[in-house]
Amino acid sequence: MSVTTRGTLPGGTYDVTVIGAGVVGSAIARELARIPLRTALLDASDDVGDGTSKANTAILHTGFDAVPGSLESRLVRDGSRRLAAYAAESGIPVEPLGALLVAWDEEQHAALPGLAAKAVRNGCHDTRTVPPEEVRAREPHLGPGVLGALEVPGEAVICPWTTTLAYATQAVRAGVDLHLNCRVSAVTSGPSGDPHVLATGRGPLRTRHLVNAAGLHADAIDRLLGHADFTVTPRRGQLIVFDELARGLVRHILLPVPGALGKGVLVTPTVHGKVMLGPTAEDLDDKAATGSTAEGIALLREKGGRILPALLDEEVTAVYAGLRAATGSEDYRIRAHPAQRYVTVGGIRSTGLTASMAIAAHVVDLLAEGGLPVTGARDLEPVRMPNLGEAFPRPYRDAELIAADPEYGRIVCHCERVTRGEIRDALGSTVPPGSLDGLRRRTRARAGRCQGFHCGAAVRALFASKEP
């Protein structure tokens, strides 16, 4: 297994290369790892899941409100089943909380039956409308004026960080080469049958088949291959994360009635024990504009004050923003170009986490149409990821584990109760973090209410001790 972060790329020709190591690209690499091929996974960043995948709403969707008959609808429905089973096998924390789609005015209330009918068309048959008194009994902290809700029992929350890392870890252990700090700047394609040559910041890479899962930059990679099927407009979603003391205020995922720019502002518990409010939906020109704004936070507080007024009295743990790859289409932009041995995986919106494993299977089928040999598929050795979920056992409370290895009893980050043993394991893992942010996504260290003010020096020292 191989993970490289610097130096010249290895020679020879890969059978297939995936550009983009987000949750979708990593899932594709994992699916390809089942086939006896020479496969590479590239990313411009120093870590997997460092783009859109790290900053989403972390919901495992049912797909109840997708466009019926769309590719997204089919892949979300299939992917939800696949990922739920994979999470249970791999130790990815999932909490099946169910969702309430809350109506606050007559127009929204009138839309609920149509959304229920849409859910049925998407294969989600267990939704039901809930009268206001039941909504109030189930969510007593909701603001005034609730007219009813649509219950979607199958919605859940999941850890997006662990999901991406699990895919990449399993892929690397099965023989995929992961090359980080490896931005693709040009693609040269010779006559039919000749390999693609990718110009990267670490030298050339040759590959017979190519998958573009570059997220926000999928349109740019597409143009390098001579296509202009879509343009990615970064859609910024700002979010506020409230302290774990707010967790008792909410029992379900509280969804709004969807609007033209997406699902709207929601309130949801996280698997890490906190409460999240957001996102906004702002179309921008800058694909690096992940900063928060006073206007965005004010909007979220206004919306949150109506949904769950008591939430605004709680401590804020973090504010962050993610960029989603909007393309002006209500469906994914997945397209095969068999003559070029190339597949575009573009326009993967907020449902990409849920659909990731189904997208991967679909992409491998498309690659086969372009001549990729896909025979001899095997089952992969299972992985078991460290648990980051607050509802599941964690090392600092495991007396037997601590007795066997006292490092699991030595807490470094007291806000999140992260131990030296967990940090040590992350630094020595198959896909180790390339930065302190990467370490946070693997352990939760520095992700609590003090944001590293107290533990930052100790965490930095541990991280530096493992640098070459």
DOSEBA-120012 format. One record per atom (N, C-alpha, C, O): x, y, z. Coordinates in steps of 0.2 Angstrom, whole numbers, plus 5000, padded with zeros to 4 digits. Layout:
BEGIN
XYZ ...
END
This chain:
BEGIN
500449945000 500050005000 500450065000 501050065003 500250124997 500650174996 500250244997 499750254994 500450285001 500250355002 500850405001 501350395005 500850444996 501350494995 501150564995 500550574993 501550604998 501350674999 501850724996 501750784995 502450694993 502950744990 503350694986 503350634986 503750734982 504250694977 503950684971 503350694970 504350654966 504050634960 503650574960 503750524964 503150574956 502650524956 502950454953 503450464949 502750404954 503050334952 502950334944 502450364941 503350294941 503350284934 502850234932 502450204936 502850214925 502350164923 501750194922 501650254922 501250154920 500550174918 500050144922 500050084923 499650184925 499050164929 498550134924 498450164919 498150084927 497550064923 497050114923 496650134918 496950144929 496450194930 496650244936 496950224941 496450304935 496650364940 496050404941 495650414937 495950414948 495350454950 495650524952 496050524957 495350574950 495550644952 495050664957 494450674955 495250684963 494850704968 494750654974 494450604972 495050664980 494950614985 494450644990 494550634996 493950674988 493350684993 492950614994 493250564992 492350624997 491950564998 491850524992 491850464993 491650554987 491450524981 492050494977 492050434975 492650534976 493250504973 493550444977 493750394974 493550454984 493750394988 493350334988 493550284988 492650344987 492250284986 492350254980 492350194979 492450294974 492650264968 493250224968 493350164966 493850254971 494450214972 494350154976 494650104974 493950154981 493850094985 493450044981 493649984981 492950064977 492650014972 493149984967 493049924966 493550024965 494050004960 494549954963 494849914960 494649964970 495149924973 494949844973 495349804974 494349834972 494049764972 494349734966 494249664966 494549764961 494749734954 495449734954 495849784956 495749684951 496549674951 496749724945 496949704940 496849794947 497049844943 497549884946 497649884952 497949924943 498449974946 498050034946 497950064940 497850064952 497450114952 497750174956 498150154961 497650234954 497850294958 497350334960 496850344956 497350374966 496850424968 497250484970 497750484974 497150544966 497450604967 497050654970 496450654970 497450704974 497050754977 497550814977 498150804979 497350874976 497750934976 497950954984 498450984985 497550934988 497650944995 498150904999 498350854995 498250915005 498750865009 498350815012 498650775016 497650805011 497250755015 496650735010 496450775006 496350685012 495750665009 495150705012 495250725018 494650715009 494050745011 494150815014 493850835018 494650855010 494850915013 494450975009 494551035011 493950955005 493551005001 492851005004 492751015010 492351004999 491651005001 491550945006 491050955010 491850895005 491650835010 491750845017 491450815021 492150895019 492350905026 491850955029 491750955035 491350985025 490951045028 490251035025 490051085023 489950975026 489250975024 488850965030 489050965036 488150955029 487750945035 487750875038 487350865043 488050825035 488150765038 487550725039 487450695045 487050725035 486450685035 486450635030 486650635024 486250575033 486250515029 485450515026 485050495030 485350535020 484750555017 484350485015 484650435013 483750495015 483250445012 483150455004 483050415000 483250515002 483150534995 482450554994 482150554989 482050565000 481350574999 481150634995 480550634992 481550684994 481350744991 481750754984 481750814982 482150704982 482450714976 481950714970 481350704971 482250734964 481850734958 481650664956 482050624954 481050644956 480850574955 481050554948 481050594943 481350494947 481650474941 482350494939 482550474934 482650534943 483250564941 483850514943 483650464947 484350524941 484950484943 485150494950 485250444954 485050554952 485150564960 484750524964 484950494969 484050524962 483550494966 483750414967 483750384972 483950384961 484150314961 484750304965 484750254969 485250344964 485850334968 485850344975 486150314979 485450394977 485350414984 485050354988 485250334993 484450324984 484150274987 484550214988 484550184994 484950194983 485350134983 485950154988 486150104992 486250214988 486850224992 486650234999 487050215003 486050255001 485850255008 485850185011 486150175017 485650135007 485650065010 486350045011 486550015015 486750055005 487450035005 487850065011 488250025015 487750125012 488150165017 487950145024 488350135028 487350135025 487050115032 487450045034 487650035039 487450005029 487749935030 488449945031 488749915036 488749985027 489549995027 489750025034 490250005037 489350075036 489450105042 489450065048 489850065053 488950015048 488849965054 489449925054 489749905059 489749905048 490349855048 490949895049 491449865052 491049955048 491649995048 491750035054 492250065055 491250045058 491250085064 491150155063 491350195067 490850175057 490650245056 490050265060 489550225059 490050315064 489450325069 488850355065 488950395061 488350325066 487650345063 487150345068 487150295072 486750395069 486150395073 485550405069 485450455066 485150355069 484450355066 483950395069 483450375072 483950465069 483550505073 482850515070 482350535073 482850515063 482250535059 482150605059 482550645062 481850625054 481750705053 481050725053 480550685051 480950785055 480250815054 480350875050 480750925051 479950875044 479950935039 479450985042 478850975041 479651035045 479251075049 478951135045 479251165041 478251145045 477851195041 477751255046 477451245051 477951315044 477851375048 477251415046 477151465049 477051405039 476551455037 476051405032 476251345031 475551435030 475051405026 475251375020 475151315018 475751415017 475951385010 476451325011 476351275007 476851325017 477251265018 476851205020 476951155018 476351225024 475851165026 475551135021 475451075020 475251175016 474951155010 475451105006 475151065002 476051115006 476551085002 476751015005 476950975001 476550995011 476750935014 476450875011 476850825009 475750875009 475550815005 475850804999 475950744997 476050854995 476450844989 477150814990 477350774986 477450834995 478050804997 478050734999 478450694998 477450715003 477350645005 477250604998 477550554998 476850634993 476750594987 477450584983 477550534980 477850644983 478550634980 478950584983 479350554980 478950584990 479350534993 479150464991 479550424990 478450444990 478250384988 478550364981 478750314980 478550414977 478850404970 479550394970 479850364966 479950414976 480650404977 480750344981 481350334983 480250304982 480350234985 480350244993 480550194996 480150304995 480150315003 479350315005 479050365004 479150255008 478450245009 478250255016 477650245018 478750275020 478550275027 478450345030 478450355036 478450395026 478250465028 477550475030 477150435028 477450525035 476750535037 476650605039 477150635042 476150635038 476050705041 475850705048 475550655050 476150755052 476050755059 475650815061 475850875059 475150815065 474850875067 475250915072 475750885075 475050975073 475451025077 475551005084 476051015087 475050975087 475050955094 475550895095 475950895100 475650855090 476150795091 476850825089 477350805093 476850875085 477550905083 477750935090 478350925092 477350975093 477551005099 477750955105 478250965108 477350905105 477550855110 478250815109 478550805114 478350805103 479050775101 479550825101 480150805102 479450885100 479950935100 479750995104 479551045101 479750995111 479451045115 479851115115 479551165117 480451115112 480751175112 480651215105 480951275104 480251195101 480151225094 479851295096 479451305101 479951345091 479651405092 478851405091 478651355088 478551465092 477851465091 477651465084 478051485079 477051445082 476751445076 476851385071 476651395065 477051325074 477051265070 476351245068 475951245072 476251235061 475651215059 475651135057 475051115056 476151105058 476251035056 476851015054 477351055053 476950955052 477650925049 477550865045 477050835046 478050855041 478050785038 478550745041 479150765041 478450685044 478950645047 479250605042 478950565038 479950595042 480350555038 480750515042 481350535044 480550455044 480850415049 481550395047 481950375052 481650385041 482350355039 482950395039 483450375038 482850465040 483350505040 483850495046 483550485051 484450505045 484950495050 485550545050 485650575045 485950545055 486550585055 487150535055 487150485058 487650565052 488250515051 488850565052 488850625051 489450525052 490150565053 490450565046 490650515043 490450625042 490650625036 491450625035 491750595031 491750645041 492550635041 492750565041 493150545037 492450525045 492550455046 492450415039 492750365037 491850435036 491650405030 492150405025 492350355022 492350465023 492850475018 493550445020 493850405015 493750445026 494350415028 494350335028 494750305026 493750305029 493650235029 493750215022 494050165020 493450245017 493450235010 494250235008 494450185005 494550285009 495250295007 495650245010 496150215007 495550235017 495950185020 495950115017 496450075016 495250095016 495150025013 495450025006 495749975004 495450075002 495750074995 496450064996 496750024992 496750105000 497550105000 497750035003 498250005000 497450005008 497649945010 497549885005 497849835005 497049905000 496949854995 497449864989 497349824984 497849914989 498349924984 498349984980 498749994975 497850024981 497750094978 498350144980 498450144986 498650174975 499150224977 498750294978 498350314973 498850324984 498550384985 499150444985 499550434989 499050484980 499550544979 499250604981 498750634978 499450634987 499150704989 499650754987 500150744984 499450814988 499850874986 499950874978 500550884976 499450844975 499550824968 499050854963 498550824961 499050924962 498650954958 498750944950 499250944948 498150934947 498250914940 498150984936 497651014937 498551004932 498551064928 498451054921 498251104917 498550994918 498450984911 498350904910 498650864913 497950894904 497950824902 498050814895 497750854891 498550774893 498650764886 498450694884 498650644887 498050684879 497750624877 497950614870 497850654865 498350554869 498550544862 498050504858 497450504860 498250474853 497750434848 497450384852 497650364858 496850354850 496450304853 496950244856 497350224852 496850234862 497250174865 497850204868 498150164873 498150264867 498750284871 498450314877 497950334878 498950304882 498750334889 498650404889 498950444885 498250434894 498150504896 498850514900 499050474903 499150574899 499650604902 499450664906 499250714903 499450654913 499250704917 499850744920 500350724922 499850814919 500350854921 500150874928 499550904929 500550864933 500350884940 500950924943 501550924940 500850944949 501350984953 501950934955 502450964957 501850874954 502350824956 502650784950 502850724951 502550804944 502750774938 502250744935 501650744937 502350704929 501850674925 501550614928 501950574931 500950594926 500650534928 500350504922 499950544918 500450444920 500150414914 499550364917 499650324921 499050364913 498450324915 498050304909 497950344905 497750244908 497350224903 496650244903 496350274898 496350244909 495750264911 495750324916 496150324920 495250374915 495250424920 494550444922 494050444919 494550454929 493850474932 493950544935 494450554939 493550594933 493550664936 493050664942 492450674940 493250664948 492850674954 493150734957 493150734964 493250784954 493650844957 493250894960 493450954962 492550884961 492150924965 492050994962 491751004957 492251044966 492151114964 492551124957 492351174953 493051084956 493451094950 493351044944 493751034940 492751004945 492650954940 492550984933 492650954928 492251044933 492151084926 492851094923 492951094917 493351124927 493951134924 494351074922 494651074916 494251024925 494550954923 494250934916 494550914912 493550944916 493150924910 493450964904 493450934899 493551024905 493751064899 494451044897 494651054891 494851014902 495550994899 495450934895 495950914891 494950894895 494750844891 494350864885 494150814881 494250924884 493850954878 493150954879 492750954874 492850954885 492150954886 491951024890 492351044894 491351044888 491051104892 490351094893 489951134892 490151034896 489451014897 489151054903 488551054903 489551074908 489251114913 489751164916 490351154915 489551204920 489951254924 489751244932 489251244933 490251244936 490151234943 490151304946 490651344945 489651324949 489551384953 489651364960 489151334963 490151384964 490151374971 489551404975 489451464975 489251364978 488651384983 488851374990 488951324993 488951434993 489251435000 488651415005 488151445005 488851375010 488351365015 488751375022 489251335024 488551425025 488851445032 488451405037 487851395037 488751385042 488451345048 488651365054 489251395055 488251365059 488451375066 488451305070 487951275070 488951295074 488951235078 488851255085 489251295088 488351225089 488251245096 488551195100 488551135099 488751215106 489051165111 488551105113 487951105112 488951055116 488550995118 488051005123 487550965123 488051065127 487551075131 486851095128 486351095131 486851105122 486251125118 485951055115 485351055113 486251005116 486050935113 485350915115 484950885112 485150935121 484550915124 483950955121 483350935123 484051005117 483551045115 483151015109 482651035107 483450965106 483250945099 483350865099 483850835101 482750835096 482750765096 482750735089 482950675088 482550775084 482550755077 482950795073 483250845075 483050775067 483350825062 482750865060 482250845057 482750935061 482250975059 482351015053 482751055052 481950995048 482051015041 481551065039 481051065041 481751115035 481251165032 480951135026 481151085023 480451165024 480151145017 480651175012 480851235012 480851135007 481351155002 481151214998 480651224997 481751254997 481651314992 482051304986 482251244985 482051354982 482351344975 483151334976 483351304971 483451364981 484151354982 484351294986 484951284987 483951254988 484151194991 483651174997 483051204997 483851145002 483451115007 483351175013 482851165017 483651225012 483551285017 483951265023 484351225024 483751315028 484151315035 483751255039 483151255040 484251215042 483951165046 484351165053 484851195054 484051125058 484351115064 484451045065 483951005065 485051025067 485150955067 485650935073 486150965073 485550885077 486050855081 486650825076 486550815071 487250825079 487750795076 487950725079 487850725085 488350685076 488550625079 489050645085 489250595089 489350705084 489850725089 489550755095 489950785099 488950755096 488650775102 488450845102 488250875107 488450885096 488250955096 487650965092 487350915090 487451025091 486951045087 487151095082 487551145083 486951085076 487151125070 486551165067 485951135066 486651225065 486151265062 486451295056 486951315055 486051275050 486251305044 486051255038 485551215040 486251255032 486651305030 486351365026 485751365025 486751415025 486451465020 486551445013 486851385012 486351475008 486451455001 486651514997 486151554995 487251534996 487451594992 487851574986 488451544987 487651584980 488051574974 488551624973 488451684973 489251604973 489851644972 490151634966 490051594962 490751674965 491151664959 491851634962 492151594958 492051634968 492651614971 492551544973 492251534978 492951494971 492951434973 493351414979 493451364982 493651474982 494051464988 493751504994 494051514999 493151534993 492851584997 492451545003 491851545003 492851515007 492551475013 492551515019 492451485025 492551585019 492551625025 491751635027 491351635022 491651645033 490951665035 490851735035 491351775035 490251755035 490151825035 489651845040 489251805043 489651915042 489151935047 488451935045 488051915049 488351945038 487651935035 487451865036 486851855037 487851815034 487651745034 487551725041 487051685042 487951745046 487751725053 487151755056 486751725059 487051815054 486451855056 485851815053 485351805057 485851795047 485251755044 485151695047 484551675049 485651655049 485651595053 485351605059 484851565062 485551655063 485251675069 484551685069 484151675073 484351725064 483651745063 483251685062 482651675065 483451635057 483051575056 483051525062 482551505064 483651525065 483651485071 483251505077 482951465081 483151575077 482751595083 482051585082 481651575087 481851575076 481151555074 481051475076 480551455079 481551435073 481451365074 481551345081 481151305083 482051365084 482251335091 482551395095 483151405096 482051435098 482251505101 482851495106 483251535107 482751445110 483251425116 483951415113 484451425117 483951395107 484651375104 485151435104 485751435105 484851495103 485251555103 485551575110 486051615110 485351545115 485551565121 486151515123 486551525128 486351465119 486851415120 487551445117 487551485113 488051415120 488751435118 488851405111 488651355109 489151445107 489351425100 490051395100 490551425103 490151335098 490751305097 491151325091 491751335092 490851325086 491251345079 490751375074 490151365074 491051415070 490651435064 491151415058 491751425058 490751385053 491151375047 490751375041 490151385041 491051365035 490751375028 491051315024 491651305024 490551295020 490751245015 490551265008 490051305008 490851245003 490551254996 490351194992 490651144992 489751204990 489451144986 489451164979 489451214976 489551104975 489651114968 488951114964 488751064961 488651174964 488051184960 488151194953 488651224951 487751164948 487851174941 487251194937 487251194931 486751214941 486151244938 485651184936 485151194933 485851124937 485451064936 485151034942 485551034948 484651004942 484350964948 484550894948 484250854952 485050874944 485350804944 486050804944 486350864942 486350754946 487050744945 487250754938 486850734933 487950774937 488150774930 488750714929 489350734929 488450654929 488950604928 488850574921 488250564918 489350574917 489350564910 490050524908 490550544910 489950474904 490450434902 490650454895 490250474891 491250454893 491550464886 491950404884 492550404885 491650354882 491950284881 492550294877 493050264878 492550334871 493050334866 493650364869 494250354867 493550404875 494150434878 494350394884 494850414887 493950344886 494150304892 494150354898 494550354902 493550394898 493550454903 492850454906 492350454902 492750464912 492050474915 492050544920 492550554924 491550584919 491550644923 491050624928 490450604927 491150644934 490750644940 490650714943 491050734948 490250754940 490150824942 489450834945 489050794945 489450894948 488750914951 488550874956 487950874957 488950844960 488750804966 488650854972 489050884975 487950854973 487750904978 487750874985 488150834986 487350904989 487450884996 487250814998 487450795003 486950784993 486750714994 487350664992 487250604993 487850694990 488450654988 488750604993 488950544991 488750624999 488950585005 488450525005 488750465005 487850535005 487350475005 487450424999 487450365000 487550454993 487550414987 488250394985 488250354980 488750404989 489450394987 489550324985 489850314980 489350274988 489450204987 489150184980 489350144976 488450204979 488150194973 488450224967 488450204962 488650294968 488950324963 489550284961 489750284955 489950264966 490550224964 490450164960 490750144955 489850124962 489750064958 489450084951 489650054946 489150144950 488850164944 489450184939 489450174933 489950214942 490550244938 490950184936 491250184930 491050134940 491450074938 491050044932 491350014927 490350034932 490050014926 490150054920 490250024914 490150124921 490350164915 491050154912 491150154906 491550144917 492150134915 492250064911 492650064906 491850014913 491849954909 491649964902 491849934897 491150004901 490850024894 491450054890 491450044884 491950084893 492550114890 493050064889 493650084887 492950004891 493549954890 493949934896 494349894896 493749964902 494149944908 493949874910 493349854910 494449834911 494349764913 494049764920 494449784924 493549734921 493249734928 493149664931 492749654936 493349614927 493249544930 493749534936 494249564937 493649484939 494049464945 493949504951 494349504956 493349534952 493249574958 493249534964 492949474964 493449554970 493549524976 493249564981 493149624981 493049534987 492849564993 493449594996 494049564996 493449654999 493949695002 494049675010 493449655013 494549675012 494649665020 494349715023 494449775022 493849705028 493549755032 493949805035 494549785037 493749865036 494149905040 493649925047 493049915046 494049945052 493649965058 493950025060 494550035062 493550085059 493750145061 493750165068 493250145071 494150215070 494050235077 493450275078 493250315073 493050265083 492350295084 492450375086 492850385091 492150415083 492050485085 491350505087 491250565089 490950455087 490250475089 490150475097 490350425100 489750525099 489650535106 489150475109 489150465115 488750445105 488250405107 488550325107 488150285109 489150325106 489550255106 490150255110 490350315112 490350195112 490950195117 491550235114 491750225109 491850275119 492450305117 493050285122 492850265127 493650285120 494250265124 494250285131 494450245135 494150355132 494250385139 493750355144 493950355150 493250315142 492850285146 492850205147 492550175150 493350185143 493450105143 493950085147 494550085146 493850065153 494250045158 494749985156 495349985158 494449935153 494849885150 495349905145 495949885145 495149945141 495649975136 496150015139 496750005137 496050055144 496550095147 496950055151 497550065152 496749995154 497149955158 497649925153 498249905155 497449905147 497949875142 498449925139 498949905138 498249985139 498650035136 498450105139 497950135137 498850125144 498650185148 498650255144 498350305146 498850255138 498850315134 498150325132 497950385131 497650275132 496950295131 496650325137 496050345137 496950335142 496750365148 497050435149 496850465154 497450455145 497750515146 497450565141 497650565135 497050605144 496650655140 497050715138 497450745142 497150735131 497450795129 496950845128 497050905130 496450835124 495950885123 495350865127 494950825126 495250915132 494750905138 494050915135 493550885137 493950965131 493350985128 493050925125 492450905126 493350895121 493150835117 493350765120 493150715117 493750765125 493950705128 494350665124 494150605123 494850685120 495250655116 495950635119 496250675123 496150575119 496650545122 497350545118 497350545112 497850535121 498550525118 498550465114 498850465108 498250415116 498150355112 497850365105 498050335100 497250405105 496950415099 497350455094 497350445088 497650505097 498150545093 498650505090 498850515084 498950465094 499550425092 499250375086 499650365081 498750345087 498450305082 498350335076 498450305070 498050395076 497850435070 498550455066 498550445060 499050475070 499650495067 500050435063 500450435059 499950375066 500250315063 499750275059 499850215057 499150295057 498650265053 498850255046 499350285043 498450215042 498650205035 498650265031 499050275027 498150315032 498150375029 498150425034 497650455037 498850445036 498950495042 498750565040 498750585034 498550605045 498450675043 499050715041 499550705043 498850765036 499450805034 499450875037 499850915036 498950885042 498950945045 498550935052 498250885053 498550995056 498150985062 497450985061 497050955065 497251015055 496551005054 496350935052 495850905054 496750905048 496650835047 496650785053 496250745054 497050805058 497050775064 496450785068 496150735071 496150845068 495550855071 494950815068 494550785071 494950805061 494450765058 494550685060 494050655059 495050665062 495150595064 495050585071 494950525073 495150635075 495050625083 494650675086 494450655092 494450725083 494050785087 494450825091 494250875094 495150815091 495550855095 495550935092 495650945086 495450985097 495351055095 494751065092 494651125089 494251025092 493551035089 493051055094 492451065093 493251065101 492751085106 492651155107 492851195103 492351175113 492151235114 492751285115 492651345114 493351265116 493951315117 494251315110 494751355110 494151275105 494451275099 495151275099 495551305095 495451235104 496151225104 496551275108 497151265109 496151315112 496551365116 496951335121 497451355123 496651285125 496951245130 497451195128 497951185130 497251155123 497551095121 498051105115 498451055113 497951165112 498351175105 499051155105 499351125101 499451185111 500151175111 500351095111 500751075108 499951065116 500050995117 499950955110 500250905108 499350965107 499150935101 499750945095 499950905092 499951015095 500451025090 501050995091 501450965086 501250985098 501850955099 501850875097 502350845094 501250845099 501150775096 501250765089 501550725086 500850815085 500850815078 501550825076 501850785071 501950865078 502650885076 503050825077 503550815073 502950785082 503450735084 503350675079 503850635079 502850675075 502850625070 503050645063 503050605058 503250715062 503450735056 504150705054 504550705058 504250695048 504850665046 505450725046 506050715045 
END
